[in-house]
Amino acid sequence: MVLQYWLLDVFTEVAFQGNPLAVFPEADLPDSVMQSLAFELNLSETVFVLPPTKPDHDFRFRIFTPGKELPFAGHPIIGACCALAQNHYRTGSHSLRIEVQAGTVLVQMEKGDFWKAKFQVPRKPERTEPVDLPDMAAALGLSKEDLSDRFEIEVWSCGTPFVFVPLASEAALQKCSVQTTILEQIQDKLPASEIYPFFWNGGNQIRARMFAPALGIPEDPATGAAAAALCGFLSAQSQDGQYRWMVIQGVEMGRPSQIHLDVEVGNRQALDARVSGTSVMLARGEFQIPG
């Protein structure tokens, strides 16, 4: 069996920056084969494109890390939609309805120098019950003084939960280094495997990193699902109105990424949240699967 696939860099307009992604455009495969391909490629995520099960949808995406399947992730949606648009359309704007495990994702495509995808989050950001994680700073190689004194550690989700760790400075963010032994000791207490330290001074720019070693991702250069959930955290700290925030991630990995957030805030909640970014197509290839 021969399987075609594409390689892209997502949330960037520069090759070899952003977050790499593999897309299998025709991938009606057993679950075990999908997981094996994601493990073999060893990217933070690999997306498999299938026919939708709902008649009013365009595609169904299944998203795998090297270790497990995810119900929702942002950079596979952005990248796969850009790749599909590049192969199906030449110019113009197009709307897509994407089916993922977490629900329906509405995606708007725009063609400029690169294809840009903007998706509406499949669920409004939700916050879990407060968590007490006194060892979180140590698990990131930080002191308690490196944590923000303005914001608390919280868990938010738009389908995939993240532990949001607000930091006191950008210097603290740069110092982050996962301490495997400490993290393993507290892993059972964590309501999510994905840890998202970030620095925000109240302006329109956020600096972030994302670590998920339990999923086979030592560090991720751009995490759209985390940025989507971050809309909930930012909205809880903001007055009513329209906001445009930009998340810069991947700098410490040498793969800077830009994730754009457009959010309508009302009563300290994200009434509407959209995530957007561009992608660069890098390569096309094929897998030779025995049998």
Phi, psi and omega per residue, in radians:
M1 nan 2.294 3.129
V2 -1.896 2.211 -3.130
L3 -2.042 2.170 3.065
Q4 -1.419 2.533 3.033
Y5 -2.583 2.792 3.126
W6 -2.094 2.614 3.028
L7 -2.051 2.298 3.139
L8 -2.334 2.787 2.874
D9 -1.887 2.264 -2.960
V10 -2.022 2.578 -3.079
F11 1.161 0.703 3.092
T12 -2.808 2.831 2.960
E13 -2.009 0.200 -3.073
V14 -2.123 2.191 3.120
A15 -1.055 2.490 3.125
F16 1.250 0.270 2.933
Q17 -2.095 -3.068 -3.112
G18 1.180 -2.775 -3.046
N19 -1.934 2.071 3.134
P20 -1.123 2.597 -3.125
L21 -2.571 2.418 2.970
A22 -1.845 2.381 3.131
V23 -2.188 2.171 3.021
F24 -1.775 1.857 -2.973
P25 -1.302 -0.357 3.105
E26 -2.350 1.668 -2.843
A27 -2.404 0.954 3.068
D28 -1.444 1.465 -2.952
L29 -2.168 2.756 2.992
P30 -1.075 2.633 -3.135
D31 -0.964 -0.713 -3.081
S32 -1.122 -0.599 3.121
V33 -1.241 -0.725 3.086
M34 -1.019 -0.812 -3.135
Q35 -1.130 -0.677 3.129
S36 -1.144 -0.681 3.116
L37 -1.158 -0.727 3.098
A38 -1.101 -0.694 3.107
F39 -1.158 -0.704 -3.130
E40 -1.139 -0.747 -3.138
L41 -1.274 -0.544 3.053
N42 1.026 0.598 2.977
L43 -1.596 2.886 -3.123
S44 -1.064 -0.620 3.048
E45 -2.598 2.630 3.013
T46 -2.267 2.388 -3.077
V47 -2.047 2.420 -3.141
F48 -2.004 2.217 -3.061
V49 -1.731 2.184 -3.112
L50 -2.250 2.872 3.015
P51 -1.118 2.547 -3.138
P52 -1.251 2.698 3.015
T53 -1.597 -0.260 3.133
K54 -1.816 2.319 -2.987
P55 -1.150 -0.418 -3.099
D56 -1.670 0.253 3.128
H57 -1.891 2.757 -3.101
D58 -1.625 -0.720 -3.108
F59 -2.557 2.808 2.947
R60 -2.071 2.280 3.127
F61 -1.918 2.374 2.919
R62 -2.045 2.331 -2.927
I63 -2.129 2.202 -3.094
F64 -2.200 2.373 2.841
T65 -1.501 3.080 3.044
P66 -1.069 -0.315 -3.058
G67 -1.949 -0.370 -3.050
K68 -2.888 2.918 3.044
E69 -1.534 2.536 3.122
L70 -1.963 2.487 3.093
P71 -1.280 -0.380 -3.087
F72 -2.841 2.414 3.033
A73 -2.724 2.513 -2.986
G74 -1.423 -0.816 -3.021
H75 -1.220 -0.523 2.997
P76 -1.138 -0.616 3.113
I77 -1.187 -0.830 3.118
I78 -1.038 -0.901 -3.055
G79 -1.168 -0.782 -3.117
A80 -1.137 -0.695 3.110
C81 -1.147 -0.686 3.079
C82 -1.103 -0.744 3.141
A83 -1.134 -0.766 3.120
L84 -1.124 -0.705 3.112
A85 -1.109 -0.741 -3.128
Q86 -1.089 -0.531 -3.103
N87 -1.633 -0.197 -3.111
H88 -2.014 -0.468 -3.045
Y89 -2.235 2.675 3.083
R90 -1.790 -0.755 -3.097
T91 -2.472 3.109 2.977
G92 1.573 -3.021 3.100
S93 -2.023 2.567 -3.074
H94 -2.507 2.538 3.085
S95 -1.897 2.418 3.130
L96 -2.236 2.516 3.013
R97 -1.962 2.019 -3.047
I98 -1.914 2.304 3.099
E99 -1.687 2.135 3.017
V100 -2.228 2.990 -3.100
Q101 -1.054 -0.565 -3.096
A102 -1.363 -0.179 -3.126
G103 2.461 -2.683 -3.138
T104 -1.741 2.351 3.085
V105 -2.010 2.115 3.086
L106 -1.589 2.206 -3.036
V107 -2.186 2.287 3.056
Q108 -1.883 2.203 -3.121
M109 -1.837 2.399 3.085
E110 -2.323 2.375 -3.122
K111 -1.781 2.080 2.972
G112 -2.182 -2.365 3.004
D113 -1.089 -0.542 3.052
F114 -2.329 2.749 3.004
W115 -1.212 2.376 3.086
K116 -2.076 2.330 3.103
A117 -2.026 2.405 3.059
K118 -2.249 2.138 -3.135
F119 -2.066 2.570 3.019
Q120 -1.483 2.315 -3.076
V121 -1.055 2.442 -3.050
P122 -1.190 -0.411 3.073
R123 -2.420 2.611 3.031
K124 -1.138 2.503 3.141
P125 -1.008 2.365 -3.140
E126 -2.180 2.450 3.103
R127 -1.784 2.395 3.080
T128 -1.420 3.131 3.036
E129 -1.069 2.642 3.128
P130 -0.968 2.510 -3.133
V131 -2.064 2.524 3.101
D132 -1.890 1.846 -3.083
L133 -2.203 1.304 -3.069
P134 -1.125 -0.354 -3.107
D135 -1.685 0.130 -3.060
M136 -1.119 -0.718 3.121
A137 -1.073 -0.825 -3.131
A138 -1.094 -0.619 3.132
A139 -1.146 -0.380 3.095
L140 -1.761 0.172 3.136
G141 1.261 0.455 -3.077
L142 -2.051 2.905 2.982
S143 -1.663 2.898 3.111
K144 -1.100 -0.466 3.117
E145 -1.194 -0.331 3.114
D146 -1.364 -0.260 3.104
L147 -1.378 2.630 3.126
S148 -1.131 2.467 3.021
D149 -1.694 0.069 3.118
R150 -1.743 -0.590 -3.021
F151 -2.196 2.677 3.131
E152 -1.702 2.750 2.967
I153 -1.175 2.241 -3.098
E154 -2.426 2.798 3.081
V155 -2.018 2.166 3.122
W156 -2.224 2.713 -3.111
S157 -2.626 2.522 2.896
C158 -2.057 0.417 -3.057
G159 2.368 -0.565 3.033
T160 -2.184 2.143 -3.079
P161 -1.414 2.609 3.091
F162 -2.364 2.498 3.008
V163 -1.542 1.925 -3.121
F164 -1.581 2.153 -3.083
V165 -2.055 1.664 3.132
P166 -1.222 2.354 -3.102
L167 -1.963 2.829 -3.044
A168 -1.406 -0.346 -3.049
S169 -2.795 2.852 3.038
E170 -1.193 -0.552 3.085
A171 -1.071 -0.667 3.091
A172 -1.117 -0.691 3.114
L173 -1.067 -0.765 -3.131
Q174 -1.127 -0.485 -3.120
K175 -1.361 -0.269 -3.028
C176 -0.953 2.318 3.080
S177 -2.646 2.019 -3.058
V178 -1.083 2.219 3.075
Q179 -1.694 1.737 -2.944
T180 -0.990 -0.763 -3.080
T181 -1.100 -0.785 -3.136
I182 -1.163 -0.750 -3.116
L183 -1.104 -0.706 3.118
E184 -1.097 -0.577 -3.133
Q185 -1.214 -0.522 -3.103
I186 -1.832 -0.001 -3.033
Q187 -0.983 -0.692 -3.114
D188 -1.161 -0.395 3.126
K189 -1.460 -0.296 -3.051
L190 -1.365 2.327 3.094
P191 -1.380 -0.036 3.119
A192 -2.665 2.658 3.111
S193 -1.466 -0.355 -3.066
E194 -1.612 2.194 -3.100
I195 -1.976 2.242 -2.958
Y196 -2.227 1.439 3.030
P197 -1.298 2.485 -3.126
F198 -2.670 2.805 3.058
F199 -2.179 2.236 3.121
W200 -2.431 2.182 -3.137
N201 -1.752 0.233 3.133
G202 1.694 -0.103 3.135
G203 -1.521 -2.794 -3.067
N204 -1.649 0.142 -3.133
Q205 -2.186 2.373 3.132
I206 -2.165 2.367 3.029
R207 -1.829 2.304 -2.995
A208 -2.521 2.818 2.954
R209 -2.420 2.827 3.117
M210 -2.487 2.229 -3.140
F211 -2.112 2.315 3.078
A212 -2.554 1.083 -3.109
P213 -1.062 -0.492 3.133
A214 -1.161 -0.339 3.109
L215 -1.773 0.145 -3.095
G216 1.447 0.311 -3.132
I217 -2.086 1.656 3.125
P218 -1.000 -0.759 3.025
E219 -2.744 2.547 -3.081
D220 -1.985 2.280 -3.102
P221 -1.359 -0.309 3.091
A222 -2.795 2.234 -3.032
T223 -2.266 1.676 -3.070
G224 -1.150 -0.639 3.135
A225 -1.162 -0.622 3.079
A226 -1.177 -0.734 3.116
A227 -1.098 -0.650 3.094
A228 -1.095 -0.809 3.120
A229 -1.172 -0.556 3.114
L230 -1.060 -0.473 3.077
C231 -0.963 -0.629 3.114
G232 -1.166 -0.787 3.130
F233 -1.067 -0.845 -3.099
L234 -1.124 -0.679 -3.130
S235 -1.134 -0.616 3.142
A236 -1.139 -0.306 3.140
Q237 -1.829 0.104 -2.956
S238 -2.131 2.696 3.056
Q239 -1.336 2.893 3.119
D240 -1.034 2.503 3.093
G241 2.582 -3.102 3.100
Q242 -1.710 2.325 -3.110
Y243 -2.254 2.560 2.999
R244 -2.221 1.934 3.138
W245 -1.943 2.696 3.067
M246 -2.220 2.231 3.091
V247 -1.746 2.178 3.067
I248 -1.861 2.125 -3.048
Q249 -2.393 2.818 3.049
G250 1.480 0.003 -3.078
V251 -1.065 -0.784 -3.086
E252 -1.187 -0.306 3.116
M253 -1.618 -0.061 -3.049
G254 1.335 0.323 3.129
R255 -2.298 1.134 -3.086
P256 -1.019 2.442 -3.092
S257 -2.336 2.639 3.092
Q258 -2.204 2.101 3.123
I259 -2.026 2.161 -3.073
H260 -1.776 2.379 -3.131
L261 -2.116 2.248 3.014
D262 -2.053 2.064 -2.959
V263 -2.337 2.343 2.962
E264 -1.762 2.115 -3.077
V265 -1.867 2.318 3.040
G266 -2.536 2.214 -3.140
N267 0.983 0.736 3.103
R268 1.115 0.413 3.118
Q269 -2.247 2.667 3.059
A270 -1.431 1.733 3.134
L271 -1.260 -0.575 3.084
D272 -2.568 2.321 -3.112
A273 -2.427 2.286 -3.122
R274 -2.327 2.467 -3.115
V275 -2.054 2.355 -3.119
S276 -2.446 2.768 3.101
G277 -3.099 2.941 3.132
T278 -1.870 2.932 3.140
S279 -2.457 2.665 3.101
V280 -2.075 2.125 3.062
M281 -1.349 2.219 -3.076
L282 -1.894 -0.719 -2.987
A283 -2.741 2.787 3.003
R284 -2.249 2.487 -3.124
G285 -2.686 -3.002 3.098
E286 -2.558 2.567 3.042
F287 -1.783 2.398 3.030
Q288 -1.758 1.821 -3.098
I289 -1.717 2.079 3.133
P290 -1.094 2.604 3.060
G291 1.617 nan nan
